[in-house]
Amino acid sequence: TEDYLYPEDKDGYFKANRPFYAALLEEAEKWNVKVCIENSAEGNMGRRYFYMTAEDMNDFVAYMAHPLLGCCWDVGHGHMRGTDPAAELTGLGRNLTCVHIHDNMGKYDEHIAPFFGNIDMDSIMQGLIRSGYGGYFTFESDNLLNASAVHGSGRLKTVPVSVRRASLSLLYEIGKSCLSAYGIYEE
C-alpha cells in the first residue's frame, strides 16, 4: 500500500486494503475479537496514505461495514498533526473502540507520559466523554522508562525493578487523576 499518497489516493487505499481486512475480519468472527484501525501522522508516514483523521477512519469503517471493525485513536499521532483532540474523539463516536494515551511535544511520536509533553489532556477527556467512549484508558507511554534498554555497563546496566515499579505507579496516578478530574474514575 506504499503506492497510495495522502490524501488524494483514499479510494485506491481503501480498495487495496479491502481483501486484507475482509480476511482478517472473517478470522475475527471465529473468535469474536474486535479489529481496530489506528490513526497516524505525516511525521510517521510521510506522504504514504494512512488514516489521519476521525473522518478517514469512519469512512473506512463504513466502507468495510463490519460490526467487528472499530477505531483506535492515538492521541500522540493526532497531536503531531495539530488536531483538536475533543473534535476528533467526538467525531469517532460509536466507532471509537480503544485509545492510546501518551504525550509528546507535537513533532515526534515520543510516547512519553501525559503531562511530560504539551498535549491538552482536558480536550482528550472532554472528547472521550462526548464520544460516549466506555472502553479502557490505555497508556502507550512506553518511553516514560525504557526498561528493556541497556543503559550502562555495570551495576546499572538495566533499570532497577524498584524504578520500573515506581514508573508504573506514576502512570496509574496520572490516569487516576485524569479520570477523577472528570468524575469517571472507577476502581
C-alpha positions in Angstrom: 0.0 0.0 0.0 3.0 2.3 -0.2 1.9 3.4 -3.7 -1.0 5.4 -2.2 -0.5 9.1 -1.2 -2.3 11.0 1.4 -5.0 12.4 1.0 -5.6 12.0 -2.7 -5.4 8.2 -3.0 -8.0 7.4 -0.4 -10.3 5.3 -2.7 -7.3 3.3 -4.0 -6.0 2.7 -0.5 -9.4 1.5 0.7 -9.8 -0.9 -2.3 -6.3 -2.2 -1.9 -6.9 -3.0 1.8 -10.4 -4.5 1.5 -9.2 -8.1 0.8 -6.8 -7.9 3.8 -9.4 -6.6 6.2 -12.1 -9.0 4.9 -9.9 -12.0 5.6 -8.8 -10.6 9.0 -12.4 -9.9 10.0 -13.5 -13.3 8.8 -10.9 -14.8 11.3 -12.0 -12.3 14.0 -15.6 -13.6 13.7 -14.4 -17.1 14.7 -13.0 -15.7 18.0 -15.4 -12.7 18.5 -12.4 -10.3 18.5 -12.7 -6.7 17.6 -10.2 -5.4 15.0 -9.2 -1.7 15.2 -7.6 0.6 12.7 -5.4 3.4 14.2 -4.8 7.0 13.1 -1.3 8.1 12.3 0.5 11.3 11.3 2.6 12.5 8.4 5.6 12.6 10.8 5.4 8.8 10.9 4.0 8.1 7.4 5.4 10.8 5.2 3.1 11.1 2.2 2.0 7.5 2.3 -1.7 7.1 2.7 -2.9 6.1 6.2 -5.9 7.1 8.3 -5.1 10.5 9.7 -8.4 11.8 10.9 -11.6 10.6 12.5 -13.3 11.2 9.2 -10.8 8.9 7.3 -11.3 6.2 9.9 -15.1 6.5 10.0 -15.1 6.3 6.2 -13.1 3.1 6.2 -15.3 1.5 8.9 -18.4 2.4 6.8 -16.6 1.1 3.6 -16.0 -2.3 5.3 -19.4 -2.3 7.0 -18.4 -5.0 9.6 -19.5 -4.9 13.2 -16.1 -6.2 14.5 -14.2 -3.3 12.9 -13.5 -0.3 15.1 -11.1 2.6 15.7 -8.2 3.2 18.0 -7.4 6.9 18.4 -3.8 7.6 19.2 -3.7 10.9 20.9 0.0 11.4 20.2 -0.4 10.9 16.5 -3.3 13.4 16.5 -1.2 15.9 18.4 1.6 15.6 15.8 -0.9 16.7 13.2 -2.2 19.6 15.3 -5.7 18.3 15.5 -8.3 19.2 18.1 -8.5 16.1 20.3 -12.0 16.7 21.5 -13.3 17.2 18.0 -11.6 14.0 16.6 -12.6 11.8 19.5 -16.2 13.1 19.4 -16.2 12.6 15.6 -15.4 8.9 16.0 -18.5 8.4 18.2 -19.6 4.8 18.4 -16.6 3.7 16.2 -14.2 4.6 19.0 -13.2 1.2 20.4 -9.9 2.0 22.2 -7.4 4.7 22.8 -3.6 5.1 23.0 -2.9 7.6 25.7 0.5 9.2 25.8 2.2 12.6 25.2 4.7 14.4 23.0 5.8 17.8 22.2 3.9 17.9 18.9 6.6 17.0 16.4 7.7 13.4 17.1 6.0 10.3 18.3 7.7 10.3 21.7 5.3 8.1 23.7 6.0 9.9 26.9 3.7 10.0 29.9 0.9 12.6 29.9 1.9 15.9 31.4 5.5 15.3 30.2 4.7 16.9 26.8 2.2 19.5 25.7 -1.0 17.6 24.8 -4.2 19.2 26.1 -5.4 16.4 28.4 -8.6 18.3 29.2 -9.5 18.2 25.5 -8.8 14.5 25.4 -11.0 13.8 28.4 -13.8 16.0 27.0 -13.7 14.2 23.7 -13.8 10.8 25.3 -16.9 11.8 27.3 -18.6 13.4 24.3 -18.0 10.4 22.1 -19.7 8.1 24.6 -16.5 6.1 25.0 -16.8 3.3 27.5 -13.5 1.5 27.0 -10.2 1.4 28.8 -7.9 4.4 29.3 -4.9 2.6 27.8 -1.5 4.0 28.1 1.1 3.8 25.3 3.6 5.7 27.3 6.4 3.2 26.8 9.1 5.9 26.7 8.4 7.0 30.3 11.0 4.5 31.1 12.8 2.3 28.6 13.1 -0.7 30.9 14.4 -3.0 28.2 17.3 -0.9 27.0 20.9 -1.4 28.1 22.0 1.8 29.6 25.2 1.1 31.4 28.0 -1.4 31.5 28.0 -2.3 35.2 25.6 -2.4 38.1 23.2 0.0 36.3 23.1 -1.9 33.0 19.4 -2.3 33.3 16.7 -0.3 35.0 16.2 -1.5 38.6 12.9 -3.2 39.3 12.1 -0.6 42.0 12.3 2.1 39.4 10.2 0.2 37.0 7.5 -0.3 39.6 7.6 3.4 40.5 7.2 4.3 36.9 4.1 2.1 36.6 2.7 3.6 39.8 3.2 7.1 38.4 1.3 6.1 35.2 -1.5 4.8 37.4 -1.7 8.0 39.4 -1.7 10.1 36.1 -4.6 8.0 34.8 -6.5 8.2 38.1 -6.0 12.0 38.2 -7.3 12.4 34.6 -10.3 10.2 35.1 -11.1 11.6 38.6 -11.0 15.2 37.4 -14.0 14.3 35.2 -15.8 12.1 37.6 -15.3 8.9 35.7 -12.6 7.0 37.6 -13.6 3.5 38.6 -11.6 1.3 41.0 
